[in-house]
Amino acid sequence: MSIVTRTGDAGTTGLMFNRRVPKHHPRVEACGAVDELNAALGLARVAARSKTLRGRLVTIQRNLIVLMGELACTLADLPRYKRAGYGSLTPAMVAEVDALAADLEARLGAFRGWAIPGETPDAAALDFARTVCRRAERRVCALHAAGQLRNPRIVVYLNRLADALWLLARQSERN
């Protein structure tokens, strides 16, 4: 199958299970923002000096793929999505990113004032990923506010992830 399908030439795109929607649809905006976040995390992973950080980032990227799949499915198709064996963002995934943030806070201590991105290449990449994460969070929150998000853990995950990315950037500056 060619990547060039021409099916989007009229301004629509496909969701899971062959649902067509306009490219400006809020669900597509949310999926696109999470896709951008995943790409930004890829850049951060390449820039990372630490093997541990690279491992953490690839785990987060895998979680985002699960999250994107769930977002790319209309509410009406969610039962079909689950029957097909696709995963959903779980409480364990949220707990994992929460624990990462808590661990970093405990090790790094208190912060005062604003951080200025760009101290190191890896910290700058993490700060960029954090800002993309906040945009993705806003797009997902819009879906949630419109009653189009069944799994509210997605909002929680993105919120906690942005915090963890900020902390990872500060850690990278210190290493």
ABEGO torsion letter per residue (X at the ends): XBABAGAAAAGBBBBBGGBBBBAABAAAAAAAAAAAAAAAAAAAAAABABAAAAAAAAAAAAAAAAAAAAAABBAAAAAAAAAAGBBBBBAAAAAAAAAAAAAAAAAAEBBBEBBBBGABAAAAAAAAAAAAAAAAAAAAAAAAAAGABABAAAAAAAAAAAAAAAAAAAAAAAX
